[in-house]
């Protein structure tokens, strides 16, 4: 080693040891892109992929640009790929193909002139390097102002191997003339389609007072949440599963709306009084606390109760309406898991 080179290297090492450095977490995923797909490396080869370069300086091998430390030097150790050449390439080869459409370069260090001025981001198709992205005239001052720079481009093709090919560096006369502190690569994430439509299985629903029925909403996509509402709950109510309960005679609009949108569908519910004024059965319900409740019900209400009892559970409730003087109407709610037994006496 020449005396000039030796003295230069000693001077370089002394300056680097004086750097106040720090490490930060990997780039976090942003909307539309994955997190960094290259796991932290401790050598040029791992079970996930392989790092390589056109050449490198002894203490700055290829894998150092994929070790998860974003600064050129940390704790007195180098954490970057570097070469004494004023151009060169740094590559990563995945074990499984990836459709990379974003990369981030971190260049934090004392010598910003080492960092790329002109480069292309390329993919290997098995025969040729395909240029996916290119940049030029990124100066040392640009790297000082923004040592973390991300670049996006359109790419839907899957390749195993990608590289940054630096054709011009900002360096003038350093031992390491081309360097990259950290290189990360991301894929584009398909954004789920926004809800576009909602339909109800019936535009008009007729019910007798005290009866129940269910409206079914078909939505696109089927993962969207539906919010149900009634324009007049004194006539008919609806729960968040689309179950409609007729309360009193009248007409009401039931609306099913996709959450956080203005997209909705409606059904007109017409509530009528029963054709006969007389009941068809006495429903006697014994609760777990020993209290017995009796209701004079129509066949429609009885059938609704039987259907509810077979399918409901836990704290689900069934509503009974009856007249008790001097009140206009009294509504009682029976909780499913409070029912010990019940008896039906038809007449």
Phi and psi in degrees as a GROMACS rama.xvg file:
@    title "Ramachandran Plot"
@    xaxis  label "Phi"
@    yaxis  label "Psi"
@TYPE xy
-68.1111  156.862  UNK-2
-62.2796  -38.272  UNK-3
-64.3929  -44.926  UNK-4
-65.499  -41.4085  UNK-5
-62.2185  -45.2529  UNK-6
-65.113  -38.2726  UNK-7
-62.8951  -42.0098  UNK-8
-65.9219  -40.8233  UNK-9
-62.0398  -42.3817  UNK-10
-63.1148  -41.4746  UNK-11
-61.8929  -45.5505  UNK-12
-62.9743  -40.3304  UNK-13
-63.4698  -40.1085  UNK-14
-67.0638  -42.5407  UNK-15
-63.2342  -37.8997  UNK-16
-65.2358  -21.2358  UNK-17
-88.7713  -3.97052  UNK-18
-71.3478  135.373  UNK-19
-90.0315  106.557  UNK-20
-113.702  168.783  UNK-21
-153.965  162.782  UNK-22
-123.017  149.213  UNK-23
-129.579  170.633  UNK-24
-72.1575  160.436  UNK-25
-56.9641  156.479  UNK-26
-57.8036  133.457  UNK-27
-81.9033  151.391  UNK-28
-65.8523  138.269  UNK-29
-109.904  168.698  UNK-30
-54.9221  127.414  UNK-31
95.8216  -9.95513  UNK-32
-136.17  151.695  UNK-33
-74.4401  175.371  UNK-34
-76.2096  175.273  UNK-35
-55.3984  128.585  UNK-36
-91.6628  -0.907333  UNK-37
-102.096  108.759  UNK-38
-63.3093  154.561  UNK-39
-59.0172  136.174  UNK-40
-109.921  151.481  UNK-41
-122.277  -0.623691  UNK-42
-160.032  177.063  UNK-43
-68.911  -18.027  UNK-44
-128.482  133.672  UNK-45
-136.957  177.23  UNK-46
-68.277  -14.2476  UNK-47
-98.9472  -22.8611  UNK-48
175.708  -171.269  UNK-49
-137.652  135.407  UNK-50
-100.36  143.487  UNK-51
-153.437  166.937  UNK-52
-156.787  166.708  UNK-53
-66.2497  -36.1352  UNK-54
-171.311  166.865  UNK-55
-153.984  153.555  UNK-56
-77.0276  148.376  UNK-57
-50.5677  -41.9133  UNK-58
-94.5132  5.93161  UNK-59
-131.851  66.4514  UNK-60
-70.1382  172.615  UNK-61
-56.5215  -46.3024  UNK-62
-65.3058  -18.5408  UNK-63
-64.3111  -19.6877  UNK-64
-81.9222  -0.060056  UNK-65
-129.641  25.6251  UNK-66
-94.8777  3.74109  UNK-67
85.9508  -3.38785  UNK-68
-99.7466  124.056  UNK-69
-88.6415  -7.19843  UNK-70
-100.649  155.383  UNK-71
-60.7376  -36.6619  UNK-72
-142.025  139.761  UNK-73
-145.258  127.119  UNK-74
61.7448  30.2992  UNK-75
81.8608  4.28137  UNK-76
-116.549  146.202  UNK-77
-73.9638  139.826  UNK-78
-137.3  54.4607  UNK-79
-154.864  155.781  UNK-80
-86.9205  137.564  UNK-81
-150.4  152.866  UNK-82
-139.277  151.43  UNK-83
-74.7779  -14.5135  UNK-84
-72.8292  157.822  UNK-85
-92.6956  11.0708  UNK-86
-155.313  168.63  UNK-87
157.804  172.596  UNK-88
-128.613  151.654  UNK-89
-126.564  127.608  UNK-90
-128.685  156.556  UNK-91
-135.661  132.156  UNK-92
-114.4  116.037  UNK-93
-77.6719  151.214  UNK-94
-75.0319  -24.5457  UNK-95
-125.947  143.575  UNK-96
-60.5855  145.254  UNK-97
-131.574  148.39  UNK-98
-100.068  74.2587  UNK-99
-67.8629  131.165  UNK-100
-136.087  12.1823  UNK-101
-155.107  141.1  UNK-102
-140.043  153.695  UNK-103
-127.536  131.705  UNK-104
-114.252  130.159  UNK-105
-108.294  126.388  UNK-106
-136.275  88.3237  UNK-107
-116.351  115.729  UNK-108
-176.824  179.15  UNK-109
-76.2738  -25.7816  UNK-110
-115.019  79.5014  UNK-111
-63.3698  -18.6894  UNK-112
-68.6849  -12.6026  UNK-113
-72.9703  -20.2495  UNK-114
-85.5083  157.329  UNK-115
-60.7863  142.634  UNK-116
-102.457  -44.7317  UNK-117
-134.818  130.923  UNK-118
-159.017  166.977  UNK-119
-125.802  149.648  UNK-120
-105.714  124.56  UNK-121
-130.045  158.257  UNK-122
-124.939  143.02  UNK-123
-95.8094  119.825  UNK-124
-95.3192  9.98514  UNK-125
102.938  -20.2381  UNK-126
-131.382  -34.791  UNK-127
-140.448  158.134  UNK-128
-86.5143  124.4  UNK-129
-100.646  122.266  UNK-130
-76.9118  120.682  UNK-131
-103.352  -24.8383  UNK-132
-159.341  149.789  UNK-133
-148.579  149.075  UNK-134
-145.813  151.545  UNK-135
-146.078  161.207  UNK-136
57.8247  39.8979  UNK-137
-92.1807  104.685  UNK-138
-81.9159  170.097  UNK-139
-59.9867  -37.7988  UNK-140
-62.9643  -36.5067  UNK-141
-61.9345  -40.5629  UNK-142
-70.212  -32.232  UNK-143
-66.6157  -43.596  UNK-144
-70.2614  -36.452  UNK-145
-139.961  82.2365  UNK-146
-72.536  -8.07612  UNK-147
-118.039  110.443  UNK-148
-124.666  130.566  UNK-149
-114.044  149.001  UNK-150
-136.889  130.947  UNK-151
-119.938  154.69  UNK-152
-160.382  166.008  UNK-153
-87.7642  125.055  UNK-154
-157.316  121.17  UNK-155
-114.572  2.21294  UNK-156
-88.4106  146.291  UNK-157
-99.6311  127.168  UNK-158
-131.031  154.601  UNK-159
-85.2059  -36.4535  UNK-160
-120.731  133.544  UNK-161
-131.971  154.846  UNK-162
-150.419  155.11  UNK-163
-99.3789  119.256  UNK-164
-107.307  101.912  UNK-165
-86.7017  119.246  UNK-166
-102.842  -12.4598  UNK-167
-152.298  132.137  UNK-168
-110.985  165.952  UNK-169
-85.8892  -3.66412  UNK-170
-70.2099  150.278  UNK-171
-113.761  -47.6836  UNK-172
-161.383  84.2554  UNK-173
-132.836  162.447  UNK-174
-65.2634  -46.024  UNK-175
-102.158  115.369  UNK-176
-101.495  -20.8088  UNK-177
-133.692  128.598  UNK-178
-150.581  153.035  UNK-179
-137.243  120.775  UNK-180
-68.7867  -45.0786  UNK-181
-155.601  138.418  UNK-182
-125.438  126.159  UNK-183
-125.362  151.344  UNK-184
-132.155  142.583  UNK-185
-134.259  155.053  UNK-186
-104.825  155.245  UNK-187
-79.7582  137.824  UNK-188
-101.868  130.674  UNK-189
-67.9181  125.057  UNK-190
-83.7977  126.849  UNK-191
-56.575  143.029  UNK-192
-62.7633  141.814  UNK-193
-70.5305  149.049  UNK-194
-55.2141  133.768  UNK-195
-116.765  -24.8734  UNK-196
-153.546  157.167  UNK-197
-148.416  135.071  UNK-198
-132.074  144.462  UNK-199
-103.694  148.73  UNK-200
-71.4466  -17.7775  UNK-201
-140.778  134.841  UNK-202
-82.049  -28.545  UNK-203
-132.466  135.875  UNK-204
-132.021  124.278  UNK-205
-105.859  133.126  UNK-206
-136.326  152.292  UNK-207
-90.6746  151.395  UNK-208
-51.2501  132.896  UNK-209
86.8735  -9.0284  UNK-210
-92.1542  168.249  UNK-211
-133.431  154.575  UNK-212
-157.17  169.351  UNK-213
-121.413  132.456  UNK-214
-95.9277  137.227  UNK-215
-111.918  125.939  UNK-216
-101.175  132.931  UNK-217
-108.671  120.182  UNK-218
-122.452  154.877  UNK-219
-126.88  118.18  UNK-220
-77.9785  166.902  UNK-221
-77.5111  1.41709  UNK-222
-91.4121  -8.69554  UNK-223
-68.6435  151.228  UNK-224
-94.0986  137.267  UNK-225
-105.957  133.45  UNK-226
-108.11  122.494  UNK-227
-100.516  146.797  UNK-228
-153.949  157.331  UNK-229
-117.013  140.825  UNK-230
-75.6202  -17.7253  UNK-231
-156.256  100.066  UNK-232
-74.1259  -8.16995  UNK-233
-76.6021  -16.5175  UNK-234
-100.252  -47.5323  UNK-235
-155.166  142.644  UNK-236
-113.089  162.302  UNK-237
-141.769  136.479  UNK-238
-93.5305  -179.774  UNK-239
-80.2561  7.97256  UNK-240
-108.301  3.65683  UNK-241
88.3069  9.6902  UNK-242
-80.1398  121  UNK-243
-102.854  132.245  UNK-244
-117.952  123.531  UNK-245
-79.1229  127.9  UNK-246
-104.265  -53.7137  UNK-247
-148.689  164.378  UNK-248
-59.7151  137.376  UNK-249
152.096  -170.077  UNK-250
-130.287  135.94  UNK-251
-142.665  154.746  UNK-252
-105.334  123.34  UNK-253
-99.7686  126.684  UNK-254
-113.975  133.747  UNK-255
-114.558  117.905  UNK-256
-123.214  136.142  UNK-257
-72.4192  126.981  UNK-258
-54.642  137.272  UNK-259
63.025  25.742  UNK-260
-137.893  174.954  UNK-261
-103.461  14.7404  UNK-262
-87.2379  123.588  UNK-263
-149.58  166.907  UNK-264
-139.476  151.933  UNK-265
-129.893  157.979  UNK-266
-138.412  136.249  UNK-267
-87.7376  123.224  UNK-268
-106.568  122.165  UNK-269
-107.284  118.293  UNK-270
-103.183  126.55  UNK-271
-118.798  158.569  UNK-272
-78.0385  151.37  UNK-273
-58.5817  149.31  UNK-274
-64.4049  -34.7181  UNK-275
-109.824  153.162  UNK-276
-88.5011  -3.60479  UNK-277
-107.361  149.306  UNK-278
-82.1824  163.744  UNK-279
-114.031  -11.9473  UNK-280
-160.349  154.401  UNK-281
-103.897  121.02  UNK-282
-101.883  115.119  UNK-283
-109.204  116.615  UNK-284
-113.386  121.955  UNK-285
-99.2606  126.001  UNK-286
-89.6853  165.817  UNK-287
-65.8434  -20.1706  UNK-288
-87.6653  4.35103  UNK-289
94.2974  -11.5921  UNK-290
-75.1609  139.703  UNK-291
-111.814  132.033  UNK-292
-113.154  135.207  UNK-293
-121.784  139.05  UNK-294
-134.06  133.319  UNK-295
-89.2469  106.139  UNK-296
-122.938  156.71  UNK-297
-80.7564  167.574  UNK-298
-60.9333  -34.5749  UNK-299
-63.9426  -48.6431  UNK-300
-63.7338  -39.8212  UNK-301
-60.3486  -47.0847  UNK-302
-63.6807  -39.8141  UNK-303
-61.3891  -41.3445  UNK-304
-64.4367  -44.9477  UNK-305
-62.9285  -41.0379  UNK-306
-64.108  -42.9236  UNK-307
-62.7229  -46.0369  UNK-308
-61.0685  -36.8897  UNK-309
-70.841  -30.7876  UNK-310
-104.797  -22.4129  UNK-311
-82.887  167.617  UNK-312
-160.635  171.129  UNK-313
60.8611  -130.011  UNK-314
-92.4358  14.0628  UNK-315
-59.4377  141.603  UNK-316
-120.168  152.103  UNK-317
-118.3  137.249  UNK-318
-104.906  129.447  UNK-319
-115.228  136.791  UNK-320
-113.469  135.799  UNK-321
-150.959  165.631  UNK-322
-103.964  125.043  UNK-323
-132.423  118.07  UNK-324
-65.1083  138.809  UNK-325
-96.4278  13.1155  UNK-326
-80.2605  146.705  UNK-327
-66.2839  -40.9238  UNK-328
-159.348  142.256  UNK-329
-120.675  132.448  UNK-330
-115.808  125.984  UNK-331
-114.663  142.411  UNK-332
-115.625  125.351  UNK-333
-103.487  125.446  UNK-334
-87.0197  132.307  UNK-335
-56.9298  -48.3262  UNK-336
-79.699  4.18421  UNK-337
-97.9591  -2.46505  UNK-338
-87.2444  122.248  UNK-339
-87.9617  -43.2126  UNK-340
-165.075  167.097  UNK-341
-148.708  159.055  UNK-342
-132.659  138.895  UNK-343
-114.05  123.631  UNK-344
-118.173  98.3664  UNK-345
-80.5762  150.721  UNK-346
